[in-house]
């Protein structure tokens, strides 16, 4: 997949992560989508590096989507823990 494919995958993974983990985010919609893009890159890297699942060229690969969504969820949870009370 190209960088543009990973960005699109990240945007969708961020939206799915936000759906799975509802609530008020400190960064709003833009922050959540950026976390999704970063989570897709990190999830794909972890998947290729330690889980022995290389990144495929197919956009519709299930384990790649799972890694991207998982990375987005982890980053979203960490972001909420670090900056969750900043908008109170």
C-alpha positions in Angstrom: 0.0 0.0 0.0 1.1 3.5 -0.6 1.3 6.3 1.9 -2.0 7.6 0.7 -3.6 4.2 1.3 -2.2 4.2 4.8 -3.6 7.7 5.4 -7.1 6.6 4.2 -6.9 3.4 6.2 -5.8 5.5 9.3 -8.7 7.9 8.8 -11.2 5.0 8.7 -9.4 3.2 11.6 -9.7 6.4 13.7 -13.4 6.6 13.0 -13.9 3.0 13.9 -11.8 3.4 17.1 -13.9 6.5 18.0 -17.1 4.4 17.4 -15.7 1.6 19.6 -14.6 4.0 22.3 -17.2 6.7 22.5 -16.9 9.7 24.7 -15.5 13.2 24.7 -11.9 13.5 23.3 -9.6 16.3 24.2 -8.6 16.8 20.6 -12.0 16.7 18.9 -12.6 15.3 15.5 -9.2 16.5 14.0 -7.2 15.1 16.9 -9.1 11.8 16.7 -8.4 11.4 13.0 -4.7 12.3 13.4 -4.5 9.7 16.1 -6.2 7.2 13.7 -3.5 7.9 11.1 -0.7 7.5 13.6 -2.3 4.4 15.0 -2.5 2.8 11.5 1.2 3.4 11.0 2.1 2.1 14.4 -0.2 -0.8 14.3 1.1 -1.8 10.8 4.7 -1.5 12.0 4.1 -3.6 15.1 2.2 -6.2 13.1 5.1 -6.4 10.6 7.9 -6.3 13.2 6.7 -8.5 16.0 3.6 -10.3 15.0 5.1 -11.8 11.9 2.4 -10.5 9.6 4.1 -8.4 6.8 2.2 -5.5 5.4 0.4 -6.6 2.2 -0.2 -4.6 -0.9 -4.0 -5.2 -0.5 -6.1 -2.5 1.1 -8.7 -5.1 2.1 -6.5 -7.3 4.2 -8.2 -8.1 7.5 -5.2 -8.4 9.8 -3.9 -5.1 8.5 -7.2 -3.5 9.3 -7.2 -5.1 12.8 -3.6 -3.8 13.4 -4.6 -0.3 12.3 -7.7 -0.2 14.5 -5.8 -1.7 17.4 -3.1 0.9 17.1 -5.7 3.6 16.9 -7.5 2.3 20.0 -4.2 2.2 22.0 -3.2 5.7 21.0 -6.7 7.0 21.7 -6.7 5.5 25.2 -3.2 6.8 25.9 -4.2 10.3 24.6 -7.3 10.3 26.9 -5.3 9.2 29.9 -2.6 11.9 29.3 -4.9 14.8 28.2 -8.4 13.8 29.2 -9.0 16.5 31.8 -7.7 19.4 29.7 -11.2 20.5 28.4 -13.0 20.4 31.7 
